[in-house]
Amino acid sequence: KYTYTKHTCKLNTHTHTRTPKAHSSLSLEEKGGARWHYSALSWNPHHNCSLLLYSLDHSLRCWDTRNNKTVFSLDQPHAACVRGMDVNPNKPYHFVSCGDDCCSKFWDTRKLDRPLLVREDHSHWVWSVQYNLFHDQLLLSASSDSQVVLSRVASIASEPLRDYEDEDGGHHTPPPSPQSEDEVIQVYEEHEDSVYSAVWSCADAWVFASLSYDGRLVINHVPTEEKFSILTS
C-alpha cells in the first residue's frame, strides 16, 4: 500500500515498514509577484548522484543535495524555454540541453560561457534529449515535428578517436572516417504527432523507445552499420 503526502512516501509491506523522508527540497521562487515554472530536470549520475540539473523558466541550474545550494546557474541557454537535459554518462562535466529554439546544445560545466556544440536537427520544439547509456557518441532527440532523430556527436564523445600502435611501436591517430563525424545517423518518422520523450533501453545498448502525444509507443534500434562501426572501432 502506498500513501503519498507532500514531502514523503510511505511504503508498507507485510514484514516491515519503510518511511522515506525528503532528503532535499526546492521551492519555486518569486519573480515580480509571479511564480517561476520548472519544465525539466535530470539527475547527474556522477558525484554520488548528489547533483540535480533543472530548468527554471529560461534558465538552467544545478542543485547540490548535499548542502542545498546552487552549484551553477546558466541564464538563457536557449532562445526560449528549456525542455530537457541529460548528463553524459561517461564525462562528468558534460551535459546536453534542448528547448523551444529547435536546438540541442552541449555544455561543459567548467566553462559555461559558450556551448561546446550546437545541433539543429529539428524544425520545432525539442522536448527530449538523451545520451546513449554505453556509447555517448550516440544521441536521441524527440520533437514536436513528429520526428525522433538519432545523431552522432563523436567530436565531443569520451572516445572520439583512438590511437593505434603501428608495427614500429609508435602511436598514431587514424584519419577521420564517416563514423567519426558529427551528423544525423537516421530520422525515425513512425509518429504522427508531437514526440515528447525518447529513451534508451537499460538492458540493450542498441534499442530505444519513443512516445508521442497521440499515445503511440514505438520501439526502434540503432542501424546495424552504425552498431558494427562502433564495436569494431
C-alpha positions as CSV (number, residue, x, y, z in Angstrom):
1,K,0.0,0.0,0.0
2,Y,1.4,3.4,-1.0
3,T,0.5,6.6,0.8
4,Y,1.6,9.9,-0.7
5,T,2.0,13.2,1.1
6,K,3.6,16.4,0.2
7,H,7.1,15.5,1.2
8,T,7.2,11.8,2.0
9,C,6.1,8.5,0.5
10,K,5.4,5.6,2.9
11,L,5.7,2.0,1.8
12,N,4.1,-0.6,3.9
13,T,5.0,-4.3,3.4
14,H,4.0,-7.5,5.2
15,T,7.2,-7.7,7.2
16,H,8.3,-4.2,7.9
17,T,7.5,-0.5,7.2
18,R,9.8,1.9,5.5
19,T,9.2,5.7,5.7
20,P,11.3,7.6,3.2
21,K,11.9,11.2,4.1
22,A,12.7,14.2,1.9
23,H,16.5,14.5,1.6
24,S,16.4,17.9,-0.1
25,S,13.8,20.3,-1.4
26,L,13.4,23.2,-3.8
27,S,10.9,26.0,-3.6
28,L,9.5,27.9,-6.5
29,E,11.0,31.4,-6.5
30,E,9.1,34.6,-6.8
31,K,9.7,36.9,-9.8
32,G,7.8,40.2,-9.8
33,G,5.0,38.6,-7.9
34,A,4.6,35.7,-10.3
35,R,5.8,32.2,-9.7
36,W,8.5,30.7,-11.9
37,H,8.0,27.3,-13.5
38,Y,10.1,24.2,-13.7
39,S,10.0,22.5,-17.1
40,A,12.6,19.7,-16.8
41,L,15.1,18.0,-14.5
42,S,17.8,15.4,-14.7
43,W,20.0,13.6,-12.1
44,N,23.7,13.7,-12.6
45,P,24.9,10.1,-12.4
46,H,28.3,11.2,-11.2
47,H,29.4,12.7,-7.9
48,N,27.5,10.0,-5.9
49,C,24.3,11.1,-7.6
50,S,24.1,14.2,-5.5
51,L,23.6,16.8,-8.2
52,L,20.4,17.7,-9.9
53,L,20.0,19.7,-13.1
54,Y,16.7,21.6,-13.6
55,S,15.3,24.3,-15.7
56,L,13.6,27.3,-14.2
57,D,11.8,29.3,-16.9
58,H,14.6,30.3,-19.3
59,S,17.5,29.4,-17.1
60,L,19.2,26.2,-16.3
61,R,20.6,25.4,-12.9
62,C,22.4,22.7,-10.9
63,W,21.4,21.9,-7.3
64,D,23.7,20.1,-4.8
65,T,21.5,18.0,-2.5
66,R,24.4,17.6,0.0
67,N,24.4,21.2,1.1
68,N,21.2,22.5,-0.5
69,K,23.0,25.1,-2.6
70,T,23.1,26.1,-6.3
71,V,26.3,24.9,-8.0
72,F,25.8,27.0,-11.1
73,S,23.2,28.9,-13.0
74,L,23.1,29.3,-16.7
75,D,20.8,32.1,-17.9
76,Q,19.2,31.9,-21.4
77,P,21.0,28.7,-22.6
78,H,18.3,28.6,-25.3
79,A,16.4,31.4,-27.0
80,A,13.2,30.1,-25.4
81,C,12.1,27.6,-22.8
82,V,14.4,24.7,-21.8
83,R,12.5,21.5,-22.4
84,G,15.1,18.8,-21.4
85,M,18.6,18.0,-20.4
86,D,20.8,14.9,-19.8
87,V,24.3,14.4,-18.3
88,N,26.9,12.5,-20.3
89,P,27.3,9.1,-18.5
90,N,31.0,8.9,-19.4
91,K,32.1,12.5,-18.9
92,P,31.1,14.0,-15.5
93,Y,31.3,17.7,-16.6
94,H,29.4,17.4,-19.9
95,F,25.7,17.7,-20.4
96,V,23.2,18.5,-23.2
97,S,20.1,20.6,-23.2
98,C,17.3,21.2,-25.6
99,G,14.5,23.7,-26.0
100,D,11.9,25.6,-27.9
101,D,14.6,27.1,-30.2
102,C,14.8,23.7,-32.0
103,C,18.4,23.2,-30.8
104,S,20.3,20.7,-28.8
105,K,23.3,22.4,-27.0
106,F,26.3,20.6,-25.4
107,W,27.9,22.2,-22.4
108,D,31.0,21.8,-20.1
109,T,30.2,22.9,-16.6
110,R,33.7,24.1,-16.1
111,K,33.3,26.7,-18.9
112,L,29.7,27.8,-19.4
113,D,30.3,31.0,-21.4
114,R,29.5,29.2,-24.7
115,P,28.3,25.7,-25.7
116,L,30.8,23.1,-26.9
117,L,28.5,22.2,-29.8
118,V,25.1,23.2,-31.2
119,R,22.9,21.0,-33.3
120,E,19.7,21.9,-35.1
121,D,18.3,18.6,-36.2
122,H,14.6,19.5,-35.8
123,S,12.1,22.0,-37.2
124,H,10.1,22.6,-34.0
125,W,10.5,22.4,-30.2
126,V,12.8,19.7,-28.9
127,W,11.2,18.0,-25.9
128,S,13.7,15.3,-25.0
129,V,17.3,14.6,-25.5
130,Q,19.4,11.7,-24.1
131,Y,22.9,10.2,-24.4
132,N,23.2,6.5,-25.0
133,L,24.0,4.9,-21.7
134,F,27.0,3.0,-23.0
135,H,28.2,4.8,-26.1
136,D,28.0,8.6,-25.5
137,Q,28.6,9.5,-29.2
138,L,25.0,8.4,-29.8
139,L,22.3,10.9,-29.0
140,L,18.5,10.6,-29.2
141,S,16.3,13.7,-29.6
142,A,12.5,14.0,-29.8
143,S,10.5,16.9,-31.1
144,S,7.1,18.4,-31.8
145,D,7.9,18.0,-35.5
146,S,6.9,14.3,-35.0
147,Q,10.4,13.0,-35.5
148,V,12.9,11.1,-33.4
149,V,16.5,11.8,-34.5
150,L,19.4,9.5,-33.8
151,S,22.6,11.6,-34.2
152,R,26.3,11.1,-33.8
153,V,28.4,13.6,-31.7
154,A,31.8,11.9,-31.9
155,S,33.8,15.1,-31.7
156,I,32.9,15.6,-28.0
157,A,32.4,11.9,-27.0
158,S,34.5,10.2,-24.4
159,E,36.5,8.4,-27.2
160,P,36.2,10.4,-30.3
161,L,39.3,8.8,-32.0
162,R,41.6,6.2,-30.7
163,D,45.4,6.0,-31.0
164,Y,46.7,2.8,-32.7
165,E,50.1,1.3,-32.3
166,D,51.9,0.6,-35.6
167,E,54.5,-2.1,-36.4
168,D,57.4,0.0,-35.2
169,G,55.8,0.6,-31.8
170,G,54.8,4.1,-32.5
171,H,51.3,5.6,-32.0
172,H,49.2,7.4,-34.5
173,T,45.7,8.7,-34.8
174,P,43.9,7.3,-37.9
175,P,42.4,9.7,-40.4
176,P,38.8,10.8,-39.8
177,S,36.2,8.3,-41.0
178,P,32.5,8.8,-41.7
179,Q,31.8,7.3,-38.3
180,S,34.0,9.9,-36.6
181,E,32.0,12.9,-37.9
182,D,29.1,14.7,-36.2
183,E,25.9,14.0,-38.2
184,V,22.4,12.6,-38.2
185,I,22.5,8.8,-38.5
186,Q,18.8,8.3,-39.0
187,V,15.5,10.1,-38.7
188,Y,12.5,8.0,-37.4
189,E,9.1,9.1,-38.7
190,E,6.7,6.5,-37.3
191,H,4.9,9.1,-35.2
192,E,2.1,11.3,-36.5
193,D,2.0,13.8,-33.6
194,S,4.4,15.6,-31.2
195,V,7.0,13.2,-29.7
196,Y,7.5,14.1,-26.1
197,S,10.0,11.5,-25.0
198,A,12.7,9.2,-26.4
199,V,14.7,7.0,-24.1
200,W,17.4,4.3,-24.4
201,S,17.0,0.8,-23.1
202,C,18.9,0.0,-19.9
203,A,19.3,-3.6,-21.0
204,D,20.3,-3.3,-24.6
205,A,22.6,-0.5,-25.8
206,W,21.1,-0.5,-29.3
207,V,17.4,-0.3,-28.5
208,F,15.3,2.8,-27.7
209,A,11.7,3.8,-27.3
210,S,9.7,6.9,-28.1
211,L,6.3,8.2,-27.1
212,S,4.1,10.7,-28.8
213,Y,1.1,12.9,-27.9
214,D,-1.4,10.5,-29.6
215,G,-0.3,7.7,-27.2
216,R,1.8,5.8,-29.8
217,L,4.8,3.9,-28.3
218,V,7.4,2.9,-30.9
219,I,10.4,0.7,-30.3
220,N,13.4,1.1,-32.6
221,H,17.1,0.2,-32.8
222,V,20.4,1.6,-34.0
223,P,21.1,0.8,-37.6
224,T,23.3,-2.3,-37.9
225,E,26.0,-0.5,-39.9
226,E,26.4,2.1,-37.1
227,K,26.4,-0.6,-34.4
228,F,29.2,-2.6,-36.0
229,S,31.2,0.5,-36.8
230,I,31.2,1.4,-33.0
231,L,32.0,-2.2,-31.9
232,T,35.0,-2.6,-34.4
233,S,36.5,0.9,-33.9
